């Protein structure tokens, strides 16, 4: 199904979902009444919104995910909300979108919460935690484990309403111009790696570098950095990173299920009538699901292209290195949890959910994947 066709199909379902949210507990007839009562005619007040992103304009998966969300909101609202998307650097630099939306210079932002650790250390828990939750587990925590309420509480201090708006799934460990055969090889390594993963690398003796996506290739090619993580085969192939580095390592210990975010200026969101607020929330939830489905579908084909056509050297990180990174990750996350009450609250909720879901996934997801590999 083409993306445009999916939007048309999703339209009716999402509007119905919005009505169901508003009419919860009233039964089918009550839900229908809620839809008619709360959905004013398309000739009502219109809203012109700007979405600023940390991604290059229309970059596959990430940039197109932002475009998809904007288009979905516009369509589901019958044009009552018109959302224009600005890629990194078009309206504001990539790492300034948080402030732009917080101040009201844009109504929406699309990025990843670990970019804002300078604003709030607790924000990092809502994107990716090393050796933490995968995409399925993140969605469970956010939507049904109290994570979304904590996220909203933290961003409220900045005048923002956060939502999940995409997930890349488990990422790759990255592209390296140096072989990683032992923990010693991490020392002195200059690597583009954000968030908590960057702090872990620093503890291992490396040097984390923060770079927006658009600067990664040239920095890797020029030798300004020795290695970089980006996303996975789908995005890494699009960036041509195989032309700038020799070795492609896995697993993505630092980003096991990276949640992307859409955050909305609180005043702009509250200015919307209730039915449009529901449309925005349902559209974000739809975009969150759709992006994960797209990455699941695209990554394998892209990996095949990298290996078979471009002869990329795909390697697993040594067990010794993974064990060391995991130990350091536990130390880093625990220390951040003690920095302030918000971080502690987010960590405790995250860790409690992680420990519970691991018990279940050991005998469900993990057991099934292992069984699927067993030869008949």
C-alpha positions as CSV (number, residue, x, y, z in Angstrom):
1,X,0.0,0.0,0.0
2,X,1.3,3.4,-0.9
3,X,1.8,6.0,1.9
4,X,-0.8,8.3,0.4
5,X,-3.3,5.4,0.2
6,X,-2.5,4.6,3.9
7,X,-3.3,8.1,4.9
8,X,-6.7,8.0,3.2
9,X,-7.5,4.6,4.9
10,X,-6.2,5.8,8.2
11,X,-8.3,8.9,8.1
12,X,-11.6,7.3,8.8
13,X,-10.1,5.0,11.4
14,X,-8.3,7.8,13.2
15,X,-11.3,10.1,13.3
16,X,-13.3,7.2,14.7
17,X,-10.6,6.5,17.3
18,X,-10.7,10.2,18.3
19,X,-14.4,9.9,18.8
20,X,-14.0,6.7,20.8
21,X,-11.5,8.4,23.1
22,X,-13.9,11.2,23.7
23,X,-16.9,8.9,24.2
24,X,-15.3,6.2,26.3
25,X,-17.7,4.2,28.4
26,X,-20.8,5.5,26.6
27,X,-21.3,2.5,24.3
28,X,-21.5,2.5,20.5
29,X,-24.4,4.9,20.3
30,X,-22.7,7.3,22.8
31,X,-19.5,7.2,20.8
32,X,-21.3,8.1,17.6
33,X,-23.0,11.0,19.4
34,X,-19.6,12.1,20.8
35,X,-18.2,12.2,17.3
36,X,-21.0,14.3,16.0
37,X,-21.1,16.6,19.0
38,X,-17.3,17.3,19.1
39,X,-16.5,17.5,15.4
40,X,-17.4,20.9,14.1
41,X,-17.8,21.6,10.4
42,X,-14.6,21.9,8.4
43,X,-15.5,25.6,7.8
44,X,-14.4,26.4,11.4
45,X,-11.3,28.3,12.5
46,X,-8.1,27.1,10.8
47,X,-4.6,26.9,12.3
48,X,-1.3,27.4,10.4
49,X,1.4,25.4,12.2
50,X,5.1,25.0,11.6
51,X,7.0,21.8,12.4
52,X,10.8,22.2,12.8
53,X,12.9,19.0,12.7
54,X,16.4,17.8,13.6
55,X,16.4,15.8,10.3
56,X,17.5,16.8,6.8
57,X,14.4,17.6,4.7
58,X,12.7,14.5,3.4
59,X,15.5,12.2,4.6
60,X,14.2,8.6,4.3
61,X,12.4,7.3,7.4
62,X,13.2,10.2,9.7
63,X,12.5,13.3,7.5
64,X,9.7,11.5,5.6
65,X,8.2,10.4,8.9
66,X,7.9,14.1,9.9
67,X,6.3,14.9,6.6
68,X,3.9,11.9,6.9
69,X,2.8,13.1,10.4
70,X,2.3,16.7,9.1
71,X,0.3,15.4,6.1
72,X,-1.8,13.1,8.3
73,X,-2.7,15.9,10.7
74,X,-3.7,18.2,7.8
75,X,-5.8,15.4,6.2
76,X,-7.5,14.1,9.3
77,X,-8.5,17.7,10.3
78,X,-9.9,18.3,6.9
79,X,-7.5,21.2,6.5
80,X,-8.4,22.9,9.7
81,X,-4.7,22.4,10.8
82,X,-2.2,23.1,8.1
83,X,1.2,21.9,9.0
84,X,4.4,23.0,7.1
85,X,7.6,21.1,7.7
86,X,11.0,22.7,7.9
87,X,14.1,20.4,7.8
88,X,17.2,21.0,9.9
89,X,18.6,24.4,9.2
90,X,15.7,25.7,7.2
91,X,14.0,27.7,9.9
92,X,16.3,27.0,12.9
93,X,19.4,24.8,13.3
94,X,18.8,21.1,14.1
95,X,19.7,21.4,17.8
96,X,17.7,24.6,18.4
97,X,14.2,23.2,17.6
98,X,13.4,22.6,21.3
99,X,13.8,26.2,22.2
100,X,12.0,27.3,19.0
101,X,8.9,25.4,20.0
102,X,9.2,26.2,23.7
103,X,9.2,29.9,22.8
104,X,6.4,29.7,20.4
105,X,8.5,30.5,17.3
106,X,7.2,27.2,15.9
107,X,4.2,25.1,17.0
108,X,5.7,21.6,16.6
109,X,9.1,19.9,16.7
110,X,10.2,16.5,15.5
111,X,13.4,15.0,16.9
112,X,14.7,12.7,19.7
113,X,14.6,13.5,23.4
114,X,18.2,12.5,24.1
115,X,19.3,15.6,22.2
116,X,17.9,17.7,25.1
117,X,19.9,16.3,28.0
118,X,21.3,19.8,28.5
119,X,17.7,20.9,29.3
120,X,16.7,17.9,31.3
121,X,18.7,14.7,32.1
122,X,15.4,12.9,32.6
123,X,14.4,13.5,28.9
124,X,16.8,10.8,27.8
125,X,14.7,8.0,29.3
126,X,12.0,8.7,26.7
127,X,14.2,8.1,23.6
128,X,16.8,5.4,24.1
129,X,18.5,3.9,27.1
130,X,21.6,1.6,26.5
131,X,20.6,-2.0,27.1
132,X,17.1,-0.7,27.9
133,X,13.7,-1.3,26.2
134,X,13.2,-2.2,22.6
135,X,10.5,-0.6,20.5
136,X,7.7,-2.9,21.6
137,X,8.6,-2.5,25.2
138,X,9.0,1.3,24.9
139,X,5.5,1.6,23.5
140,X,4.2,-0.6,26.4
141,X,5.9,1.6,28.9
142,X,4.8,4.9,27.3
143,X,1.2,4.0,26.6
144,X,0.3,1.6,29.4
145,X,3.1,1.8,32.0
146,X,3.0,5.4,33.0
147,X,5.8,6.6,30.9
148,X,3.8,9.1,28.8
149,X,2.5,10.8,31.9
150,X,6.0,11.3,33.3
151,X,7.2,12.6,29.9
152,X,4.4,15.2,29.8
153,X,5.2,16.2,33.4
154,X,8.8,16.9,32.6
155,X,8.2,18.7,29.3
156,X,5.5,20.8,30.9
157,X,8.2,22.9,32.6
158,X,9.2,24.0,29.1
159,X,5.7,24.7,27.9
160,X,5.7,21.6,25.7
161,X,3.4,18.6,25.1
162,X,5.5,15.6,24.1
163,X,4.2,12.5,22.2
164,X,5.8,9.5,20.6
165,X,5.9,9.9,16.8
166,X,8.1,7.1,15.5
167,X,10.5,4.3,16.3
168,X,13.5,3.0,14.4
169,X,13.7,-0.4,16.2
170,X,17.0,-1.8,17.3
171,X,19.8,0.2,15.7
172,X,23.3,-0.8,14.6
173,X,26.4,-0.1,16.7
174,X,27.8,2.0,13.9
175,X,30.4,2.6,11.3
176,X,34.1,2.4,12.3
177,X,37.3,3.1,10.5
178,X,39.1,1.2,13.2
179,X,38.6,-2.4,14.2
180,X,37.1,-3.0,17.6
181,X,38.7,-6.2,18.9
182,X,38.9,-5.4,22.6
183,X,37.9,-2.8,25.2
184,X,41.3,-1.1,24.7
185,X,40.2,-0.2,21.1
186,X,37.6,2.1,22.5
187,X,40.1,4.3,24.2
188,X,40.7,7.5,22.3
189,X,38.0,6.7,19.8
190,X,36.3,9.8,18.4
191,X,32.7,8.8,17.7
192,X,29.5,10.6,16.9
193,X,27.1,9.2,19.4
194,X,24.4,11.1,21.4
195,X,22.6,10.8,24.7
196,X,23.4,8.2,27.3
197,X,25.4,6.1,24.8
198,X,27.9,9.0,24.5
199,X,28.4,9.2,28.2
200,X,29.0,5.4,28.3
201,X,31.6,5.7,25.5
202,X,33.3,8.5,27.5
203,X,33.6,6.2,30.5
204,X,35.2,3.6,28.3
205,X,37.9,6.1,27.3
206,X,36.4,7.3,24.0
207,X,35.4,10.8,23.0
208,X,31.7,11.3,22.1
209,X,30.9,14.0,19.5
210,X,27.5,15.5,19.0
211,X,26.7,16.1,15.3
212,X,23.4,16.6,13.4
213,X,22.8,14.1,10.7
214,X,23.7,16.3,7.9
215,X,27.3,16.6,9.1
216,X,28.0,13.0,9.7
217,X,29.3,11.8,6.3
218,X,31.8,14.6,5.8
219,X,33.1,14.3,9.4
220,X,33.6,10.6,9.0
221,X,35.2,10.9,5.6
222,X,37.6,13.7,6.6
223,X,38.8,11.8,9.7
224,X,37.3,14.4,12.1
225,X,35.7,11.4,13.8
226,X,36.8,7.7,13.7
227,X,33.3,6.3,13.9
228,X,29.7,7.1,13.9
229,X,26.3,5.6,14.8
230,X,23.4,6.8,12.9
231,X,20.4,4.5,12.7
232,X,20.5,1.3,10.7
233,X,20.8,-0.1,7.2
234,X,17.9,1.8,5.7
235,X,19.1,5.2,6.7
236,X,22.8,4.4,6.6
237,X,22.6,3.3,3.0
238,X,20.8,6.6,2.1
239,X,23.6,8.6,3.7
240,X,26.2,6.6,1.8
241,X,28.1,5.9,5.0
242,X,29.7,2.8,3.5
243,X,31.8,5.2,1.3
244,X,33.3,6.7,4.4
245,X,34.0,3.7,6.8
246,X,35.0,0.1,6.4
247,X,33.5,-1.8,9.3
248,X,29.8,-2.0,10.2
249,X,29.3,-3.2,13.8
250,X,26.2,-4.6,15.6
251,X,24.3,-4.8,17.9
252,X,23.0,-1.3,18.7
253,X,23.6,-1.6,22.5
254,X,23.1,2.1,22.9
255,X,19.8,2.4,21.1
256,X,17.7,-0.8,21.4
257,X,14.4,0.9,20.4
258,X,14.7,4.6,19.7
259,X,11.5,6.5,20.2
260,X,11.3,9.7,18.1
261,X,9.2,12.5,19.4
262,X,6.8,15.2,18.3
263,X,6.6,18.0,20.9
264,X,4.0,20.7,20.6
265,X,3.9,24.2,22.1
266,X,1.5,23.9,25.0
267,X,-0.3,27.2,24.3
268,X,-0.8,26.3,20.7
269,X,-2.1,22.8,21.6
270,X,-4.5,24.2,24.3
271,X,-5.8,26.7,21.7
272,X,-7.2,23.9,19.6
273,X,-10.7,22.7,20.2
274,X,-11.0,19.2,21.8
275,X,-11.6,17.3,18.5
276,X,-8.5,18.7,16.9
277,X,-6.4,17.9,20.0
278,X,-7.6,14.3,19.7
279,X,-6.7,14.3,16.0
280,X,-3.2,15.5,16.7
281,X,-2.7,12.8,19.4
282,X,-4.1,10.0,17.2
283,X,-2.0,11.1,14.2
284,X,1.1,11.0,16.3
285,X,0.2,7.5,17.6
286,X,-0.4,6.4,14.0
287,X,2.9,7.9,12.8
288,X,4.7,6.1,15.7
289,X,3.4,2.7,14.6
290,X,3.9,3.4,10.9
291,X,7.6,4.4,11.2
292,X,8.4,1.2,13.1
293,X,6.6,-0.8,10.4
294,X,8.6,1.0,7.7
295,X,12.0,0.3,9.3
296,X,11.1,-3.3,9.8
297,X,10.3,-3.6,6.1
298,X,13.2,-1.6,4.8
299,X,16.2,-2.5,6.9
300,X,16.7,-6.0,5.6
301,X,16.7,-5.1,2.0
302,X,19.1,-2.2,2.7
303,X,21.4,-4.6,4.6
304,X,21.4,-6.9,1.6
305,X,22.4,-4.0,-0.7
306,X,25.2,-3.0,1.7
307,X,26.6,-6.5,1.9
308,X,26.1,-7.8,-1.6
309,X,26.6,-4.7,-3.7
310,X,28.9,-2.6,-1.6
311,X,30.8,-5.4,0.1
312,X,30.4,-3.9,3.6
313,X,32.2,-5.7,6.4
314,X,29.5,-6.5,8.9
315,X,30.8,-7.5,12.3
316,X,29.5,-8.3,15.8
317,X,31.1,-6.5,18.7
318,X,33.2,-8.8,20.8
319,X,31.5,-10.2,24.0
320,X,34.2,-8.6,26.1
321,X,33.3,-5.2,24.7
322,X,29.6,-5.7,25.1
323,X,30.0,-6.8,28.7
324,X,32.1,-3.7,29.5
325,X,29.6,-1.4,27.8
326,X,26.8,-2.9,29.7
327,X,28.5,-2.5,33.1
328,X,29.3,1.1,32.3
329,X,25.7,1.7,31.1
330,X,24.3,0.5,34.4
331,X,26.6,2.9,36.2
332,X,25.8,5.9,34.0
333,X,22.0,5.4,34.2
334,X,22.0,4.9,37.9
335,X,24.1,8.1,38.4
336,X,21.8,10.2,36.3
337,X,18.8,8.9,38.2
338,X,20.3,10.5,41.4
339,X,20.9,13.9,39.8
340,X,17.4,15.3,40.5
341,X,13.9,14.2,41.5
342,X,12.6,14.1,37.9
343,X,15.4,11.8,36.7
344,X,14.9,9.5,39.7
345,X,11.2,9.3,39.1
346,X,11.7,8.5,35.4
347,X,14.4,6.0,36.1
348,X,12.4,4.1,38.7
349,X,9.4,3.9,36.5
350,X,11.5,2.8,33.5
351,X,13.5,0.2,35.5
352,X,10.4,-1.3,37.1
353,X,8.7,-1.8,33.8
354,X,11.9,-3.1,32.2
355,X,12.4,-5.7,34.9
356,X,8.8,-6.9,34.6
357,X,8.7,-7.1,30.8
358,X,12.1,-8.9,30.7
359,X,10.6,-11.8,32.7
360,X,7.8,-12.2,30.2
361,X,9.9,-11.6,27.0
362,X,12.4,-14.3,28.1
363,X,9.7,-16.9,27.7
364,X,7.8,-15.3,24.8
365,X,9.7,-13.1,22.3
366,X,13.2,-14.4,23.1
367,X,12.1,-18.0,23.3
368,X,10.2,-17.8,20.0
369,X,13.1,-16.2,18.1
370,X,15.4,-18.9,19.4
371,X,13.0,-21.6,18.4
372,X,12.5,-20.1,15.0
373,X,16.3,-20.6,14.4
374,X,16.2,-24.3,15.3
375,X,16.6,-26.6,12.3
376,X,13.9,-29.2,11.8
